[in-house]
Amino acid sequence: MNWDRVNVWTNTLYTLIHSLSLAKEQSFGELDTLADRIKEAKTWLPTGWSYNSVLAAQPMGQKTVIFRRDPNEHFESIAGQVIQMLIQDLVVILDGMMDDILAARGERGGGFPQSKVEKLATHLDPKFEWAKHGCLELIAARNVMCHASSRWNRKSIEVIRAFVYPPPNDGDQLQLGFEALFQFRKAMRTFLNEVKQ
């Protein structure tokens, strides 16, 4: 199994935590240099496009680039958005790796990550049931964040109701910290290792 996707995600997680910590320590530094930093970011990769995008020919615009919301005042919101982005990416990685395992087994697991977890869990040693539950929590959290404005709904509660006591209530706000990312990754790695052939 190719773990490079997870390793790259992990390195990105570490880099973002480190960068946010440094930025916070320095009160985000000289905020008026944002435009220069965006220009510098264009040089970090060899090209902006690897194909002939219609957008590549569009001018970037001449408006001044500034922070409209002071990151010092909105740090918690920024950190929460970073967590959401990383959770979305982790579910995409989990989904792709489950597809690889299912294909190697000659099986199909449905069109959604939850159904793939359930299908692969038929090969899981019961002592690792916690890892299955962790993967389902990850998927439910992603669904709540992306499709329900970070408020629990009945459909997402049903995904975790059998093993989260007490389950959240419909309409409850979902809040996750960075430690959740490490636990989700642990559950995902364990689950995938245990169900692969």
NORHURA-V241691 format. One record per run of one state. SS is the DSSP state (A for helix, B for strand, O for the rest). FROM is the first residue (numbers start at 1). TO is the last residue. If there is no record, write none. Layout:
BEGIN
ss=[SS;SS]
from=[FROM;FROM]
to=[TO;TO]
END
This chain:
BEGIN
ss=[O;A;O;A;O;A;O;A;O;A;O;B;O;A;O;B;O;A;O]
from=[1;4;26;31;42;75;106;113;124;126;148;151;152;154;161;173;174;178;196]
to=[3;25;30;41;74;105;112;123;125;147;150;151;153;160;172;173;177;195;197]
END
